[in-house]
């Protein structure tokens, strides 16, 4: 698995081995993870700005729905035209998440493959606080199991905070969406359409379920090699702090129900 990454891994393996006396591989994993997440941060900021702009377009989209309520095709074309003119994608992108997948594959392969390019993987000889980076929780000797237990405890704490954070953020976004829906021009009708009700019910379910996915990281750290677990803990901790930081972008732009606002894309 991930053997197709070996042409990229071999130079990285040799570099980490050469730097091991100065930068231990455990620390190198942390630095590599932080480097990737920092490189993706501007993209995440842009995604958050686009989410704000998407929210600000909602009153204008409501006008289009009212105008073309009997012509779904015209409504779709008008919505596409509005998003294109404002430079806002219809849906949030998932590029930051997709970029992280090959990085995780690199780390996993680096510290699990007995051989890379037909030669012994010398990174398997390195340890974190005396525990080999290639070891698993269930296979490590009892004297070094505490390293895994600390890592799992930290992951559990981060997952709990992440679940609470995501639940709160999603509830806030849902409340904003409901306020915007209440302000839509409906011709005196307050009743939601079946489609709108179905979307609202689906969002309520998502708000309850999605935050619980954070706890899958705990299972991953408990079952994967120490090196991969170290990558996951670093990445999820960064994600927790980054979400709190990026949330200021949404709080800094209060939703408007009276009309369009100036474009704020940037940074």
N, C-alpha and C positions, 0 to 999 in steps of 0.2 A: 504493500500500500504506500502511496506517495513516492514510489521509486522513480517516477518520471521527473521528480524534482532534483534528483542527484546532480545533474550538471550545474545547477545553481548552488546546491548544498556543498559541493566539494570545496570551492574557494572559501565559502563561509566557514566550513569546518576547519580548514587550515588556518584561517584568520583567528578564529576563537581559540584554537590550540596554541597559536603563537602568542596571543594576548593573555592566556590563562595565568601566567605568573603575576600579571599586573591587574587584569580584570577577570576574576573568577567566573566560570561559566554561569553560575547561578545569578550573579550580578549582571552578566551580559544578557541573560534572558529578560531581566527586568528593564534594562536600558533599551533593548531592542523593542520591547512592547511599548514602552513610553515613547520611543522615537516614532513608531508607527502611529500611535494614537495622536501625538502632537502634529504629525504630518496631515492627519485627517481632520484635525480640529477646524481649520478654515472651511472645509467642505460642510462640516456639521453646523457651523455658524450660518453659512449661506442657506442651508436647508431650514434652519430655524427662522431666518428672515423670510424665506418664502412661505413658511407656514403662517406667519403673521400677515403677509400680503394676501394669502389665500383666504384668511379669515376676514380681512378688510373688504374683500370682493363680494362677500356673502350678500350684503344688501342689494348690490347691483345684479347678482345672480337671481335673487328673489324677484326682482323686477322682470327679469327675462322669463322666469318661470310663469309669472302671472300673465305676461304678454303672449307667450307661446304655449299656454297650457293645453291647447287643443292640437298642437302640431309638434310632436316629440322630435321629429327630424330637424325642424327649424330651431327648436330649443337647443339641441345638441350642437348645431353649427354655430349658433350665437354664443354659446358658452365657450366653445373652442376658440372662437374669434376673440372673445374678451380675454381669455387667459393668454393667448398668443400676443395680443396687443400690450398687455401688462407685463409680459415676460415672466409669468408665473406658471409652473407646470401644474397639470390637473391633479396630480397625486404626488405625495412625498416620495423621494428616491430612496433606494436601499443600497446605494453604492458604498457608503462607509462600512456597512456590515459585510458586503461581498468582498471588499478588499482585505478584510481581516481573516477570511477563511484560508487563503493560501499561506498567510503568515503563520497561522496555527498549524497548518500542515507542515511547514518548514520546521517549526520547533519540535513538533511531534516526531518527525522523521529523524531529525538531528540527534535526539536523545532516546530513540528506541531501536533504530536499526543497528544490528550487530556489525554490519559492514556498510561502507559507503564507497561506491566505485571499486568494489572488490578488495578493499583494505579495511583493517580493523578500525572501528569508530573509537578514536581515542577520547572523545568527549564522555564516553560511558565510564571512563576511569575517574572522573571528577565527582566531587560531592558537594552537598550543601549542609554545613554543620555536621559533617561526618556521614551524612546519608547520601548514597549514590543517586545521582539525578535520574537514573534509568529505573530506579526501584518503584514498586507499587506499595500501597498501604498494606495489602494482604500478604505480600511476600517479604517485606523488609523485616529484619530481626527486631525483637522486642525492644532492644536498647535504643534503636533509632526511630521507633514508631512515634515518639512524641513530636517529631518534626512534622509528620503528616497530620497529627491531631491538632497541632497549633494552626496549620494551614487550613484544615477543614473548619476549625472554629472561626477563623478570620473570614473565610468564605461564607459561612452561615450568617455571621454578623452583617457582612456586606449585602448578602441576598435579602435579609430581613429589611434593612434600610432601603434597598432598591425597590422591594415590593411595596413598602409603605409610600415611597416617593412616587412611584409610577401610579399607584392607586389614587393618590392625591392629585397628581397632575392630570390624569385622565378625567377625574371627577370635575376638576376646574374647567377643562376644555369642554366637557359635556354641558356644564352649566352655561358657559358662554354661548355654545351652539343653541341651547334652548332659549336664551334671551334673544338671540338674533332671529330665531324662528318665530318667536312671539311678536317681533317687530315687522315681520314681512307683510307686504300688502296682500291681503287675502280676500278683499272684497266683502269684509264684514263677517267672514266665516272663520271661526277659531278652531274648527275641527281639523285634525291632521288627516292627510290622505293615507290609505292603507300602506303605500310605499314608504311614506315618511315615518309611520308608526313602526313598520318593520325595521327600518334603519335605526330608529331610536332603541328598539328592543335589542337589536344586534349590538349596538354600542354599549348598552347596559351589561350584556353578557361579557363582552370583551373587557370592560372595566373590572369585572370580577375575576376573570380567568388569567389575563395576560400577566399581571403582577406575580402570579404564582410561578411563572416560568423561570423567575430568577433563581428559584431553589434547585433547578436542574444543574446549575453550576456546582452546587455542593456535591451532587452525585458524581459529576464528572471529575472533580478534584479528588474524590475518594477512590476513584477507579482508574484514573490515568497515571502515567509516570509522574514522578515528582516535578520534572522539568515542565511538562505540559500543565500541571496544576499551578505551578508558579506563574506561568504565562497567564492563565485564566484569572487568578487572583489579582494580578497586577492590572489586567485589562478591565475587569469588572469594577475594581476600586476606582480606576480612572473614569469609567463610565458613570459611576454614581456622582462623582464630583463634577464631571462635565455637564451632566443634566442639570444639576443645581445651578451651575454658572450660566448655561444657555437659557435657563428659564427666565432670567432677567430680561431677555429680549422680548418675550411675550408679555411680561408684566409691564415693561416699559412702553408698550404700544397698546393702549386701551382700545377694546373693540368699539367700532362706531356703527350705529344703526341708522344714521342720517344720510350717508352718501359716501362717495369715494374719498380716500385720503391720499396724500402724496406718496409716491413710491419711496420705499426705505431699503431697497436691496443694497447690499454692500457688506464690507467687512466680513 
